Amino acid sequence: VQLQASGGGLVQAGGSLRLSCAASGRAFSNYAMGWFRQAPGKEREFVATISWSGGSADYADSVKGRFTISRDNAKNMVTLQMNSLKPEDTAVYYCAARPRLLPSSRVNEYEYWGQGTQVTVSS
């Protein structure tokens, strides 16, 4: 499966952004999806994950209550709505696909990765 992330940009603290990830290739609904991020000099970290059906989702503690992950299997799309953004949310955001039905927060359980989209939050 090929993944294309988009929607990043520059936003002031407290603002919102909506990231999208378009998938192509094999049956999208066969994959759990995740969003991860990587700030300069730091390791890639988990942000959010969603099951194949969208019925189950999980979030990093740092984004709970502010970010929402969702998916539309008919459109082969997963989105990450980010509200109340903070400067510490600044990073390159990656979408990823896991060839399992259930979600996971582990980077090494994802097989396919998009190219990343930059999110910059100014204070």
N, CA, C and O atoms as a GROMACS GRO file, in nm:
protein
  492
    1VAL      N    1   0.084  -0.118   0.000
    1VAL     CA    2   0.000   0.000   0.000
    1VAL      C    3   0.089   0.125   0.000
    1VAL      O    4   0.191   0.129   0.069
    2GLN      N    5   0.050   0.224  -0.077
    2GLN     CA    6   0.123   0.351  -0.082
    2GLN      C    7   0.045   0.457  -0.006
    2GLN      O    8  -0.078   0.464  -0.014
    3LEU      N    9   0.118   0.539   0.069
    3LEU     CA   10   0.055   0.639   0.154
    3LEU      C   11   0.106   0.778   0.119
    3LEU      O   12   0.225   0.798   0.095
    4GLN      N   13   0.015   0.874   0.115
    4GLN     CA   14   0.051   1.013   0.084
    4GLN      C   15  -0.012   1.104   0.188
    4GLN      O   16  -0.134   1.119   0.193
    5ALA      N   17   0.071   1.163   0.271
    5ALA     CA   18   0.023   1.253   0.376
    5ALA      C   19   0.022   1.396   0.328
    5ALA      O   20   0.106   1.436   0.247
    6SER      N   21  -0.074   1.472   0.378
    6SER     CA   22  -0.084   1.614   0.341
    6SER      C   23  -0.154   1.690   0.453
    6SER      O   24  -0.209   1.630   0.545
    7GLY      N   25  -0.151   1.823   0.443
    7GLY     CA   26  -0.225   1.905   0.537
    7GLY      C   27  -0.142   1.977   0.640
    7GLY      O   28  -0.195   2.055   0.719
    8GLY      N   29  -0.013   1.954   0.640
    8GLY     CA   30   0.072   2.023   0.736
    8GLY      C   31   0.085   2.170   0.703
    8GLY      O   32   0.040   2.216   0.598
    9GLY      N   33   0.147   2.244   0.795
    9GLY     CA   34   0.166   2.386   0.772
    9GLY      C   35   0.211   2.456   0.898
    9GLY      O   36   0.249   2.394   0.996
   10LEU      N   37   0.205   2.588   0.891
   10LEU     CA   38   0.243   2.673   1.004
   10LEU      C   39   0.117   2.728   1.069
   10LEU      O   40   0.030   2.782   1.001
   11VAL      N   41   0.107   2.715   1.200
   11VAL     CA   42  -0.012   2.761   1.272
   11VAL      C   43   0.032   2.818   1.407
   11VAL      O   44   0.134   2.776   1.463
   12GLN      N   45  -0.044   2.912   1.458
   12GLN     CA   46  -0.014   2.968   1.590
   12GLN      C   47  -0.062   2.873   1.699
   12GLN      O   48  -0.154   2.794   1.678
   13ALA      N   49   0.000   2.883   1.814
   13ALA     CA   50  -0.043   2.803   1.929
   13ALA      C   51  -0.191   2.828   1.955
   13ALA      O   52  -0.240   2.941   1.951
   14GLY      N   53  -0.261   2.718   1.984
   14GLY     CA   54  -0.404   2.725   2.005
   14GLY      C   55  -0.486   2.701   1.879
   14GLY      O   56  -0.608   2.683   1.886
   15GLY      N   57  -0.420   2.700   1.766
   15GLY     CA   58  -0.488   2.679   1.639
   15GLY      C   59  -0.512   2.533   1.608
   15GLY      O   60  -0.484   2.445   1.690
   16SER      N   61  -0.562   2.509   1.487
   16SER     CA   62  -0.598   2.374   1.445
   16SER      C   63  -0.542   2.344   1.307
   16SER      O   64  -0.522   2.434   1.225
   17LEU      N   65  -0.516   2.217   1.282
   17LEU     CA   66  -0.480   2.166   1.151
   17LEU      C   67  -0.545   2.030   1.133
   17LEU      O   68  -0.574   1.959   1.230
   18ARG      N   69  -0.568   1.995   1.007
   18ARG     CA   70  -0.624   1.865   0.975
   18ARG      C   71  -0.530   1.796   0.877
   18ARG      O   72  -0.511   1.843   0.765
   19LEU      N   73  -0.472   1.686   0.920
   19LEU     CA   74  -0.385   1.608   0.834
   19LEU      C   75  -0.465   1.498   0.765
   19LEU      O   76  -0.555   1.440   0.825
   20SER      N   77  -0.431   1.472   0.642
   20SER     CA   78  -0.495   1.365   0.567
   20SER      C   79  -0.390   1.270   0.515
   20SER      O   80  -0.276   1.308   0.488
   21CYS      N   81  -0.429   1.144   0.502
   21CYS     CA   82  -0.341   1.042   0.446
   21CYS      C   83  -0.422   0.961   0.347
   21CYS      O   84  -0.516   0.891   0.384
   22ALA      N   85  -0.384   0.971   0.221
   22ALA     CA   86  -0.452   0.896   0.116
   22ALA      C   87  -0.376   0.768   0.088
   22ALA      O   88  -0.254   0.769   0.072
   23ALA      N   89  -0.449   0.658   0.082
   23ALA     CA   90  -0.387   0.528   0.059
   23ALA      C   91  -0.426   0.473  -0.077
   23ALA      O   92  -0.538   0.492  -0.124
   24SER      N   93  -0.334   0.406  -0.139
   24SER     CA   94  -0.362   0.339  -0.266
   24SER      C   95  -0.295   0.203  -0.265
   24SER      O   96  -0.201   0.179  -0.189
   25GLY      N   97  -0.344   0.115  -0.347
   25GLY     CA   98  -0.287  -0.019  -0.352
   25GLY      C   99  -0.384  -0.122  -0.297
   25GLY      O  100  -0.501  -0.125  -0.335
   26ARG      N  101  -0.334  -0.206  -0.210
   26ARG     CA  102  -0.415  -0.316  -0.158
   26ARG      C  103  -0.527  -0.266  -0.068
   26ARG      O  104  -0.528  -0.151  -0.024
   27ALA      N  105  -0.622  -0.354  -0.041
   27ALA     CA  106  -0.744  -0.320   0.032
   27ALA      C  107  -0.713  -0.244   0.161
   27ALA      O  108  -0.654  -0.297   0.255
   28PHE      N  109  -0.753  -0.119   0.161
   28PHE     CA  110  -0.724  -0.028   0.273
   28PHE      C  111  -0.783  -0.080   0.403
   28PHE      O  112  -0.723  -0.063   0.509
   29SER      N  113  -0.898  -0.142   0.396
   29SER     CA  114  -0.965  -0.186   0.518
   29SER      C  115  -0.897  -0.306   0.583
   29SER      O  116  -0.938  -0.349   0.691
   30ASN      N  117  -0.795  -0.361   0.520
   30ASN     CA  118  -0.718  -0.470   0.580
   30ASN      C  119  -0.610  -0.421   0.676
   30ASN      O  120  -0.540  -0.500   0.739
   31TYR      N  121  -0.598  -0.288   0.686
   31TYR     CA  122  -0.489  -0.230   0.763
   31TYR      C  123  -0.539  -0.144   0.878
   31TYR      O  124  -0.630  -0.063   0.862
   32ALA      N  125  -0.477  -0.161   0.993
   32ALA     CA  126  -0.488  -0.060   1.097
   32ALA      C  127  -0.394   0.054   1.058
   32ALA      O  128  -0.293   0.033   0.991
   33MET      N  129  -0.430   0.175   1.099
   33MET     CA  130  -0.353   0.292   1.059
   33MET      C  131  -0.302   0.368   1.181
   33MET      O  132  -0.360   0.360   1.289
   34GLY      N  133  -0.194   0.439   1.162
   34GLY     CA  134  -0.139   0.518   1.271
   34GLY      C  135  -0.079   0.648   1.223
   34GLY      O  136  -0.043   0.663   1.106
   35TRP      N  137  -0.070   0.740   1.314
   35TRP     CA  138   0.004   0.864   1.292
   35TRP      C  139   0.119   0.870   1.393
   35TRP      O  140   0.102   0.840   1.511
   36PHE      N  141   0.234   0.907   1.344
   36PHE     CA  142   0.352   0.921   1.426
   36PHE      C  143   0.414   1.058   1.395
   36PHE      O  144   0.380   1.120   1.295
   37ARG      N  145   0.504   1.103   1.479
   37ARG     CA  146   0.572   1.229   1.452
   37ARG      C  147   0.718   1.222   1.498
   37ARG      O  148   0.755   1.143   1.585
   38GLN      N  149   0.798   1.305   1.435
   38GLN     CA  150   0.940   1.310   1.468
   38GLN      C  151   0.987   1.453   1.466
   38GLN      O  152   0.982   1.521   1.364
   39ALA      N  153   1.033   1.498   1.582
   39ALA     CA  154   1.088   1.632   1.594
   39ALA      C  155   1.239   1.625   1.572
   39ALA      O  156   1.298   1.518   1.588
   40PRO      N  157   1.302   1.736   1.536
   40PRO     CA  158   1.446   1.735   1.513
   40PRO      C  159   1.523   1.684   1.634
   40PRO      O  160   1.502   1.729   1.746
   41GLY      N  161   1.613   1.590   1.609
   41GLY     CA  162   1.695   1.536   1.716
   41GLY      C  163   1.627   1.437   1.807
   41GLY      O  164   1.685   1.391   1.905
   42LYS      N  165   1.502   1.403   1.775
   42LYS     CA  166   1.428   1.309   1.859
   42LYS      C  167   1.387   1.186   1.778
   42LYS      O  168   1.388   1.187   1.655
   43GLU      N  169   1.352   1.081   1.851
   43GLU     CA  170   1.306   0.960   1.786
   43GLU      C  171   1.160   0.976   1.741
   43GLU      O  172   1.085   1.060   1.793
   44ARG      N  173   1.123   0.896   1.644
   44ARG     CA  174   0.984   0.896   1.598
   44ARG      C  175   0.896   0.846   1.710
   44ARG      O  176   0.927   0.746   1.775
   45GLU      N  177   0.783   0.916   1.734
   45GLU     CA  178   0.697   0.878   1.844
   45GLU      C  179   0.552   0.861   1.800
   45GLU      O  180   0.507   0.921   1.703
   46PHE      N  181   0.483   0.780   1.873
   46PHE     CA  182   0.342   0.750   1.847
   46PHE      C  183   0.255   0.870   1.877
   46PHE      O  184   0.277   0.943   1.973
   47VAL      N  185   0.154   0.891   1.792
   47VAL     CA  186   0.057   0.997   1.813
   47VAL      C  187  -0.084   0.939   1.829
   47VAL      O  188  -0.152   0.963   1.929
   48ALA      N  189  -0.127   0.860   1.729
   48ALA     CA  190  -0.263   0.807   1.732
   48ALA      C  191  -0.270   0.685   1.641
   48ALA      O  192  -0.192   0.672   1.546
   49THR      N  193  -0.365   0.596   1.670
   49THR     CA  194  -0.385   0.477   1.590
   49THR      C  195  -0.533   0.443   1.586
   49THR      O  196  -0.609   0.478   1.676
   50ILE      N  197  -0.573   0.375   1.478
   50ILE     CA  198  -0.714   0.340   1.461
   50ILE      C  199  -0.724   0.203   1.397
   50ILE      O  200  -0.641   0.166   1.314
   51SER      N  201  -0.825   0.127   1.437
   51SER     CA  202  -0.843  -0.008   1.386
   51SER      C  203  -0.896  -0.006   1.243
   51SER      O  204  -0.928   0.100   1.190
   52TRP      N  205  -0.905  -0.123   1.182
   52TRP     CA  206  -0.947  -0.133   1.043
   52TRP      C  207  -1.086  -0.076   1.020
   52TRP      O  208  -1.113  -0.020   0.914
   53SER      N  209  -1.173  -0.089   1.117
   53SER     CA  210  -1.312  -0.045   1.101
   53SER      C  211  -1.334   0.097   1.150
   53SER      O  212  -1.436   0.158   1.121
   54GLY      N  213  -1.236   0.149   1.224
   54GLY     CA  214  -1.256   0.279   1.286
   54GLY      C  215  -1.323   0.270   1.422
   54GLY      O  216  -1.347   0.372   1.487
   55GLY      N  217  -1.354   0.149   1.465
   55GLY     CA  218  -1.426   0.131   1.590
   55GLY      C  219  -1.342   0.142   1.715
   55GLY      O  220  -1.394   0.154   1.826
   56SER      N  221  -1.211   0.137   1.697
   56SER     CA  222  -1.120   0.145   1.811
   56SER      C  223  -1.005   0.239   1.778
   56SER      O  224  -0.949   0.234   1.669
   57ALA      N  225  -0.972   0.325   1.872
   57ALA     CA  226  -0.862   0.420   1.852
   57ALA      C  227  -0.788   0.440   1.984
   57ALA      O  228  -0.842   0.416   2.092
   58ASP      N  229  -0.665   0.484   1.972
   58ASP     CA  230  -0.584   0.510   2.090
   58ASP      C  231  -0.495   0.630   2.061
   58ASP      O  232  -0.462   0.660   1.946
   59TYR      N  233  -0.455   0.699   2.167
   59TYR     CA  234  -0.379   0.822   2.152
   59TYR      C  235  -0.264   0.826   2.252
   59TYR      O  236  -0.271   0.768   2.360
   60ALA      N  237  -0.160   0.897   2.214
   60ALA     CA  238  -0.055   0.929   2.310
   60ALA      C  239  -0.113   1.021   2.416
   60ALA      O  240  -0.201   1.102   2.387
   61ASP      N  241  -0.064   1.009   2.537
   61ASP     CA  242  -0.114   1.093   2.646
   61ASP      C  243  -0.101   1.241   2.614
   61ASP      O  244  -0.184   1.323   2.654
   62SER      N  245   0.005   1.275   2.542
   62SER     CA  246   0.033   1.414   2.514
   62SER      C  247  -0.068   1.480   2.420
   62SER      O  248  -0.074   1.603   2.411
   63VAL      N  249  -0.148   1.399   2.350
   63VAL     CA  250  -0.243   1.456   2.254
   63VAL      C  251  -0.388   1.421   2.286
   63VAL      O  252  -0.479   1.469   2.219
   64LYS      N  253  -0.410   1.340   2.388
   64LYS     CA  254  -0.547   1.302   2.424
   64LYS      C  255  -0.631   1.424   2.454
   64LYS      O  256  -0.589   1.516   2.524
   65GLY      N  257  -0.751   1.424   2.399
   65GLY     CA  258  -0.841   1.536   2.420
   65GLY      C  259  -0.821   1.650   2.323
   65GLY      O  260  -0.904   1.741   2.317
   66ARG      N  261  -0.712   1.647   2.246
   66ARG     CA  262  -0.684   1.752   2.149
   66ARG      C  263  -0.685   1.700   2.005
   66ARG      O  264  -0.727   1.771   1.914
   67PHE      N  265  -0.641   1.579   1.986
   67PHE     CA  266  -0.633   1.520   1.851
   67PHE      C  267  -0.739   1.412   1.836
   67PHE      O  268  -0.775   1.344   1.933
   68THR      N  269  -0.788   1.397   1.713
   68THR     CA  270  -0.885   1.292   1.682
   68THR      C  271  -0.847   1.225   1.551
   68THR      O  272  -0.830   1.291   1.449
   69ILE      N  273  -0.834   1.093   1.555
   69ILE     CA  274  -0.805   1.016   1.434
   69ILE      C  275  -0.934   0.955   1.383
   69ILE      O  276  -1.018   0.911   1.461
   70SER      N  277  -0.949   0.952   1.252
   70SER     CA  278  -1.067   0.891   1.191
   70SER      C  279  -1.028   0.834   1.055
   70SER      O  280  -0.921   0.865   1.003
   71ARG      N  281  -1.115   0.752   1.000
   71ARG     CA  282  -1.086   0.694   0.869
   71ARG      C  283  -1.214   0.677   0.790
   71ARG      O  284  -1.323   0.666   0.846
   72ASP      N  285  -1.199   0.677   0.659
   72ASP     CA  286  -1.310   0.654   0.567
   72ASP      C  287  -1.262   0.547   0.470
   72ASP      O  288  -1.188   0.575   0.376
   73ASN      N  289  -1.306   0.424   0.492
   73ASN     CA  290  -1.257   0.314   0.409
   73ASN      C  291  -1.308   0.323   0.265
   73ASN      O  292  -1.244   0.272   0.173
   74ALA      N  293  -1.420   0.387   0.246
   74ALA     CA  294  -1.473   0.404   0.110
   74ALA      C  295  -1.384   0.497   0.028
   74ALA      O  296  -1.377   0.485  -0.095
   75LYS      N  297  -1.318   0.589   0.096
   75LYS     CA  298  -1.232   0.687   0.028
   75LYS      C  299  -1.084   0.656   0.045
   75LYS      O  300  -0.999   0.731  -0.004
   76ASN      N  301  -1.052   0.546   0.113
   76ASN     CA  302  -0.913   0.510   0.139
   76ASN      C  303  -0.838   0.625   0.205
   76ASN      O  304  -0.729   0.663   0.160
   77MET      N  305  -0.896   0.680   0.310
   77MET     CA  306  -0.841   0.799   0.372
   77MET      C  307  -0.842   0.786   0.524
   77MET      O  308  -0.937   0.733   0.582
   78VAL      N  309  -0.736   0.836   0.586
   78VAL     CA  310  -0.732   0.850   0.731
   78VAL      C  311  -0.694   0.994   0.761
   78VAL      O  312  -0.610   1.053   0.693
   79THR      N  313  -0.757   1.051   0.862
   79THR     CA  314  -0.731   1.191   0.896
   79THR      C  315  -0.693   1.205   1.043
   79THR      O  316  -0.724   1.120   1.126
   80LEU      N  317  -0.625   1.313   1.071
   80LEU     CA  318  -0.588   1.347   1.208
   80LEU      C  319  -0.628   1.493   1.229
   80LEU      O  320  -0.563   1.583   1.177
   81GLN      N  321  -0.732   1.514   1.305
   81GLN     CA  322  -0.775   1.649   1.340
   81GLN      C  323  -0.699   1.691   1.464
   81GLN      O  324  -0.705   1.626   1.568
   82MET      N  325  -0.627   1.802   1.452
   82MET     CA  326  -0.543   1.849   1.562
   82MET      C  327  -0.592   1.986   1.608
   82MET      O  328  -0.588   2.083   1.533
   83ASN      N  329  -0.638   1.991   1.730
   83ASN     CA  330  -0.688   2.116   1.788
   83ASN      C  331  -0.600   2.158   1.906
   83ASN      O  332  -0.522   2.079   1.958
   84SER      N  333  -0.614   2.282   1.945
   84SER     CA  334  -0.539   2.335   2.060
   84SER      C  335  -0.391   2.303   2.048
   84SER      O  336  -0.328   2.254   2.142
   85LEU      N  337  -0.337   2.332   1.933
   85LEU     CA  338  -0.197   2.296   1.906
   85LEU      C  339  -0.102   2.374   1.995
   85LEU      O  340  -0.126   2.489   2.031
   86LYS      N  341   0.008   2.307   2.029
   86LYS     CA  342   0.111   2.364   2.116
   86LYS      C  343   0.244   2.364   2.041
   86LYS      O  344   0.263   2.284   1.950
   87PRO      N  345   0.336   2.452   2.078
   87PRO     CA  346   0.468   2.451   2.013
   87PRO      C  347   0.536   2.315   2.018
   87PRO      O  348   0.609   2.279   1.925
   88GLU      N  349   0.513   2.240   2.123
   88GLU     CA  350   0.575   2.108   2.134
   88GLU      C  351   0.515   2.005   2.040
   88GLU      O  352   0.566   1.893   2.030
   89ASP      N  353   0.409   2.040   1.970
   89ASP     CA  354   0.354   1.952   1.866
   89ASP      C  355   0.430   1.966   1.734
   89ASP      O  356   0.405   1.891   1.639
   90THR      N  357   0.522   2.060   1.727
   90THR     CA  358   0.600   2.081   1.605
   90THR      C  359   0.683   1.958   1.572
   90THR      O  360   0.761   1.911   1.654
   91ALA      N  361   0.665   1.907   1.451
   91ALA     CA  362   0.734   1.785   1.408
   91ALA      C  363   0.694   1.754   1.264
   91ALA      O  364   0.604   1.817   1.208
   92VAL      N  365   0.762   1.658   1.207
   92VAL     CA  366   0.715   1.596   1.083
   92VAL      C  367   0.621   1.483   1.121
   92VAL      O  368   0.656   1.396   1.201
   93TYR      N  369   0.503   1.485   1.063
   93TYR     CA  370   0.401   1.385   1.094
   93TYR      C  371   0.394   1.283   0.982
   93TYR      O  372   0.389   1.317   0.864
   94TYR      N  373   0.392   1.156   1.021
   94TYR     CA  374   0.389   1.046   0.926
   94TYR      C  375   0.264   0.960   0.949
   94TYR      O  376   0.227   0.932   1.063
   95CYS      N  377   0.201   0.920   0.840
   95CYS     CA  378   0.098   0.819   0.852
   95CYS      C  379   0.161   0.683   0.817
   95CYS      O  380   0.257   0.675   0.741
   96ALA      N  381   0.103   0.579   0.875
   96ALA     CA  382   0.159   0.446   0.857
   96ALA      C  383   0.048   0.342   0.857
   96ALA      O  384  -0.057   0.362   0.917
   97ALA      N  385   0.074   0.232   0.788
   97ALA     CA  386  -0.023   0.123   0.778
   97ALA      C  387   0.035  -0.004   0.837
   97ALA      O  388   0.151  -0.040   0.814
   98ARG      N  389  -0.048  -0.071   0.913
   98ARG     CA  390  -0.009  -0.195   0.980
   98ARG      C  391  -0.096  -0.308   0.925
   98ARG      O  392  -0.218  -0.299   0.928
   99PRO      N  393  -0.032  -0.415   0.874
   99PRO     CA  394  -0.108  -0.522   0.811
   99PRO      C  395  -0.179  -0.611   0.912
   99PRO      O  396  -0.169  -0.734   0.905
  100ARG      N  397  -0.249  -0.552   1.003
  100ARG     CA  398  -0.331  -0.618   1.102
  100ARG      C  399  -0.459  -0.537   1.119
  100ARG      O  400  -0.466  -0.421   1.077
  101LEU      N  401  -0.560  -0.597   1.179
  101LEU     CA  402  -0.686  -0.527   1.196
  101LEU      C  403  -0.689  -0.436   1.318
  101LEU      O  404  -0.763  -0.337   1.323
  102LEU      N  405  -0.608  -0.471   1.417
  102LEU     CA  406  -0.612  -0.398   1.543
  102LEU      C  407  -0.506  -0.288   1.547
  102LEU      O  408  -0.401  -0.302   1.485
  103PRO      N  409  -0.533  -0.181   1.618
  103PRO     CA  410  -0.438  -0.069   1.624
  103PRO      C  411  -0.317  -0.101   1.711
  103PRO      O  412  -0.321  -0.194   1.792
  104SER      N  413  -0.213  -0.025   1.694
  104SER     CA  414  -0.091  -0.042   1.773
  104SER      C  415  -0.017   0.091   1.784
  104SER      O  416  -0.022   0.174   1.693
  105SER      N  417   0.050   0.109   1.896
  105SER     CA  418   0.130   0.230   1.917
  105SER      C  419   0.278   0.207   1.888
  105SER      O  420   0.360   0.298   1.905
  106ARG      N  421   0.314   0.088   1.845
  106ARG     CA  422   0.455   0.053   1.827
  106ARG      C  423   0.501   0.082   1.685
  106ARG      O  424   0.444   0.034   1.588
  107VAL      N  425   0.605   0.161   1.675
  107VAL     CA  426   0.657   0.200   1.544
  107VAL      C  427   0.695   0.079   1.461
  107VAL      O  428   0.667   0.075   1.342
  108ASN      N  429   0.757  -0.020   1.522
  108ASN     CA  430   0.810  -0.133   1.446
  108ASN      C  431   0.702  -0.231   1.402
  108ASN      O  432   0.734  -0.331   1.336
  109GLU      N  433   0.577  -0.206   1.435
  109GLU     CA  434   0.468  -0.293   1.390
  109GLU      C  435   0.400  -0.238   1.264
  109GLU      O  436   0.303  -0.296   1.215
  110TYR      N  437   0.451  -0.127   1.213
  110TYR     CA  438   0.395  -0.069   1.092
  110TYR      C  439   0.486  -0.098   0.974
  110TYR      O  440   0.608  -0.081   0.981
  111GLU      N  441   0.425  -0.140   0.867
  111GLU     CA  442   0.503  -0.186   0.752
  111GLU      C  443   0.516  -0.081   0.643
  111GLU      O  444   0.616  -0.078   0.572
  112TYR      N  445   0.416   0.004   0.628
  112TYR     CA  446   0.416   0.102   0.520
  112TYR      C  447   0.408   0.242   0.580
  112TYR      O  448   0.336   0.268   0.677
  113TRP      N  449   0.486   0.333   0.520
  113TRP     CA  450   0.495   0.469   0.571
  113TRP      C  451   0.478   0.571   0.459
  113TRP      O  452   0.523   0.550   0.347
  114GLY      N  453   0.411   0.680   0.491
  114GLY     CA  454   0.403   0.793   0.399
  114GLY      C  455   0.528   0.878   0.409
  114GLY      O  456   0.618   0.849   0.488
  115GLN      N  457   0.533   0.984   0.329
  115GLN     CA  458   0.654   1.064   0.319
  115GLN      C  459   0.667   1.169   0.429
  115GLN      O  460   0.774   1.228   0.444
  116GLY      N  461   0.564   1.195   0.505
  116GLY     CA  462   0.568   1.293   0.612
  116GLY      C  463   0.522   1.430   0.569
  116GLY      O  464   0.540   1.469   0.453
  117THR      N  465   0.463   1.502   0.661
  117THR     CA  466   0.420   1.639   0.637
  117THR      C  467   0.458   1.724   0.759
  117THR      O  468   0.435   1.684   0.873
  118GLN      N  469   0.515   1.841   0.733
  118GLN     CA  470   0.568   1.925   0.841
  118GLN      C  471   0.456   2.003   0.909
  118GLN      O  472   0.373   2.067   0.844
  119VAL      N  473   0.455   1.996   1.041
  119VAL     CA  474   0.365   2.078   1.122
  119VAL      C  475   0.451   2.167   1.211
  119VAL      O  476   0.534   2.118   1.287
  120THR      N  477   0.430   2.297   1.202
  120THR     CA  478   0.504   2.391   1.282
  120THR      C  479   0.406   2.478   1.360
  120THR      O  480   0.318   2.541   1.301
  121VAL      N  481   0.421   2.479   1.492
  121VAL     CA  482   0.332   2.557   1.578
  121VAL      C  483   0.415   2.668   1.642
  121VAL      O  484   0.510   2.641   1.716
  122SER      N  485   0.379   2.790   1.615
  122SER     CA  486   0.452   2.904   1.670
  122SER      C  487   0.389   2.951   1.800
  122SER      O  488   0.267   2.942   1.819
  123SER      N  489   0.473   3.001   1.889
  123SER     CA  490   0.423   3.046   2.020
  123SER      C  491   0.381   3.192   2.018
  123SER      O  492   0.336   3.245   2.119
   0.00000   0.00000   0.00000
